[in-house]
Amino acid sequence: MGAIYGNSYYTIVDGPSWIAAETNAVSLGGNLASIESSAENQFISSSFKDENKSYYAGSSDKDIYWIGLTKQSGAWEWSNGSSFNYSNWGPLEPYEDSGVNDRAEMTVEAHGGPWLQSAGNWNNNSDIISPLGRYGIAEIPLSYFSISDASIREGENSNITITRTGHISTTQTLRVQTSDGSATLSNDDYAQINKTVTFAAGETSKTISVSTTADLDVEDDETFTLTITAEGKDDVPPQISDGRATVSIKADDFKRSNSLYTVVDGPTWEEAEANAVALSGHLVTINDQEENDWLVDNLKDLDVIKDDSRYINHTDIYSIGLTRDSAQDAWKWASGEEVNFTNFGPQEPYNRQKYAAMNTFNNAQTSLSPKWNWGSVSGSWVDGYADGISPITFDGLYEL
């Protein structure tokens, strides 16, 4: 049996000596109890009064337990180093003086006198005076766990963090499970998780990998839940301060007229184009300003990011289907359509690259760039960059 008071967990540990009981308490990540108030003292008494633990056969020695108070260098001190500002000695106690062998014990139930006449009273004792010894009451500071929300683009994987605060000297095991929201296992929207995660002593965070499934369905953002609970096998129970994470799957499939637009992986233009072709399409052909603005409006908050050292703070840069054989040659669309519209940003194309990309920045993102830079204008194009937007025509292969 154990009990929680404040930020600590209390439980009975074996003795028989005070040193053995303290060692067993330390092995759990704490010490024998250090009692700092009358309320705490009463809580311990009421929590353990029915345990009736004793190494002695008679009833007179039941319900007496070592606590963390010990006499060192002539002064009483708590074994965990906390200040000794509260005591609850019984009548005439502390009475015996065994010097450095003096230890404190408490009775959690009244059954005699003089010091035993009230539950919660303390007495000084030692292994010399009571050779059969006592059990002890250990106090272990608690660990608290929380799990963070996450947003993932459809078809991508992500790591979700479980964070540990409070006391970190214990080993703690959690159960991690997914459950359906608007995203469901039956629709194959995400991969199920049902596993245990163990925090070793000293560890303060763990990551859980979650994966989602790509499709070409035009749908809203969807969510599912990741929950952490105590596994129930630890000597000291982990405490859950925030046990539910909402995982949002960001939709990346959009329909306009007779075309379906989706995000395909790069990182290079060639890889993005190959992935688009594998879906029976090409990287996007943009025919007019209206289509360009539509792409920005639908993708500006998708927040797809690729690690590019020049624009590490920017998300939402995509390869489009515009390409050329060299810097001296004319631009052409990968789809073979005629180039009748371009939307290059200020001073672009500047990099003399073979491939074009566009940004779908929102206002907050465009404000990060100086006015002369292509990134200062939402929807503008540049020669270079990665990832891709792929429109797939409804030619009967994809009827949604």
Buried (B, 14 or more C-beta within 10 A) or exposed (E): EBBBBEEBBBBBBBBBBBBBBBBBBBEBBBBBBBBBEEEBBBBBBBBBBEBEBBBEEEEEBBBBBBBBBBBEEEEBBBBBEEEEEEEBBBEEBBEEEBEEBBBBBBBBBBBEEEBBEBBBBBBBBBBEEBEEBBBBBBBBBBBBBBBBBBBBBBBBEBEBEBBBBBBBBBBBBBBBEBBBBBBEEEBEBBEEBEEEBEBEEEEEEBEBEBEBEBBBEEBEBBBBBBBBEBBEEBBBBBBBEBBEBBBBBBBBBBBEEEBBBBBBBBBBBEBBBBBBBEBEBBBBBBBEEEBBEBBBBBBBEBBBBBEBEEBEEBBBBBBBBBBBEEEEEEBBBBBEEEBEEEBBBBEBBBEEBBBBBBBBBBEEBBEEBEEEBBBBBBBBBBBBBBBBBBBBBEEEEEEE
